[in-house]
């Protein structure tokens, strides 16, 4: 090369850079060609998989909605059950009180009946 002094030019660095560039160039992936029929099969397969995925996601969302609805229904039933238990406890308490009142009334009339028979 004209005008360049050999002592100022580093051939070793240039060769090193050239080898590095060649290695990068040789490692780049080459374009791959496939037959048309195989490409159509691949596209069809991909569409089927995407349809299956969409159906799966729809079924999953429906199942989650059903689960949420049933959870709400369960909570409502629990609340109703608690109300019915409270009402039943109140009726049971009232029934017990009525039984006590009946027993007291029976004792009272038995006592009066005995006194009346003594006379």
C-alpha positions as CSV (number, residue, x, y, z in Angstrom):
1,X,0.0,0.0,0.0
2,X,1.4,3.3,-1.0
3,X,2.0,6.0,1.6
4,X,1.9,3.7,4.6
5,X,5.0,2.9,6.4
6,X,5.3,-0.8,7.3
7,X,6.3,-0.1,10.8
8,X,3.2,2.0,11.6
9,X,0.8,-0.5,10.2
10,X,-0.1,-3.5,12.4
11,X,-0.8,-6.5,10.2
12,X,-1.5,-8.8,13.2
13,X,-4.5,-6.7,14.3
14,X,-5.9,-6.5,10.8
15,X,-5.6,-10.2,10.4
16,X,-7.3,-10.7,13.8
17,X,-10.2,-8.4,12.9
18,X,-10.6,-10.2,9.6
19,X,-10.7,-13.6,11.2
20,X,-13.3,-12.3,13.7
21,X,-15.4,-10.9,10.9
22,X,-15.2,-14.2,9.0
23,X,-16.2,-16.2,12.1
24,X,-19.3,-13.9,12.7
25,X,-20.2,-14.2,9.1
26,X,-20.0,-18.0,9.1
27,X,-22.0,-18.3,12.3
28,X,-25.1,-16.4,11.0
29,X,-28.0,-18.7,10.2
30,X,-28.8,-19.4,6.6
31,X,-32.3,-19.0,5.3
32,X,-34.2,-22.3,5.3
33,X,-36.5,-23.2,2.5
34,X,-39.2,-25.8,2.9
35,X,-41.6,-27.3,0.3
36,X,-45.0,-25.5,-0.2
37,X,-47.0,-28.5,1.0
38,X,-45.1,-28.7,4.2
39,X,-45.6,-25.0,4.8
40,X,-49.3,-25.4,4.2
41,X,-49.4,-28.3,6.7
42,X,-47.5,-26.2,9.2
43,X,-49.9,-23.3,8.8
44,X,-52.9,-25.6,9.2
45,X,-51.3,-27.2,12.3
46,X,-50.6,-23.8,13.8
47,X,-54.2,-22.7,13.2
48,X,-55.5,-25.8,14.8
49,X,-53.3,-25.3,17.8
50,X,-54.4,-21.7,18.1
51,X,-58.1,-22.8,17.9
52,X,-57.5,-25.4,20.5
53,X,-55.8,-22.8,22.7
54,X,-58.7,-20.4,22.3
55,X,-61.2,-23.1,23.1
56,X,-59.2,-24.1,26.1
57,X,-59.0,-20.6,27.4
58,X,-62.7,-20.1,26.8
59,X,-63.5,-23.3,28.7
60,X,-61.1,-22.2,31.5
61,X,-62.8,-18.8,31.8
62,X,-66.2,-20.5,31.8
63,X,-65.1,-22.9,34.6
64,X,-63.8,-20.0,36.6
65,X,-67.1,-18.1,36.2
66,X,-69.0,-21.2,37.3
67,X,-66.7,-21.6,40.3
68,X,-67.2,-18.0,41.3
69,X,-71.0,-18.3,40.8
70,X,-71.1,-21.5,42.9
71,X,-69.0,-19.9,45.6
72,X,-71.4,-17.0,45.8
73,X,-74.3,-19.4,45.9
74,X,-72.6,-21.3,48.7
75,X,-72.2,-18.1,50.7
76,X,-75.9,-17.3,50.3
77,X,-76.8,-20.8,51.4
78,X,-74.6,-20.5,54.4
79,X,-76.2,-17.2,55.4
80,X,-79.7,-18.7,55.0
81,X,-78.6,-21.7,57.1
82,X,-77.4,-19.4,59.8
83,X,-80.7,-17.5,59.8
84,X,-82.7,-20.8,59.9
85,X,-80.5,-22.1,62.8
86,X,-81.2,-18.9,64.7
87,X,-84.9,-19.2,64.1
88,X,-84.9,-22.8,65.1
89,X,-83.0,-22.0,68.3
90,X,-85.6,-19.3,69.1
91,X,-88.4,-21.7,68.5
92,X,-86.7,-24.4,70.6
93,X,-86.2,-21.9,73.4
94,X,-89.9,-20.8,73.2
95,X,-91.0,-24.5,73.2
96,X,-88.9,-25.2,76.3
97,X,-90.4,-22.2,78.0
98,X,-93.9,-23.5,77.1
99,X,-93.1,-26.9,78.5
100,X,-91.9,-25.4,81.7
101,X,-95.1,-23.3,81.9
102,X,-97.2,-26.4,81.2
103,X,-95.5,-28.3,83.9
104,X,-96.0,-25.5,86.4
105,X,-99.7,-25.2,85.4
106,X,-100.2,-29.0,85.7
107,X,-98.6,-29.0,89.1
108,X,-100.8,-26.1,90.2
109,X,-104.0,-27.8,89.0
110,X,-102.9,-31.1,90.5
111,X,-102.3,-29.4,93.8
112,X,-105.7,-27.6,93.6
113,X,-107.4,-30.9,92.6
114,X,-105.9,-32.6,95.7
115,X,-107.1,-29.9,98.0
116,X,-110.5,-30.0,96.4
117,X,-110.8,-33.8,96.9
118,X,-109.7,-33.4,100.5
119,X,-112.7,-31.1,101.2
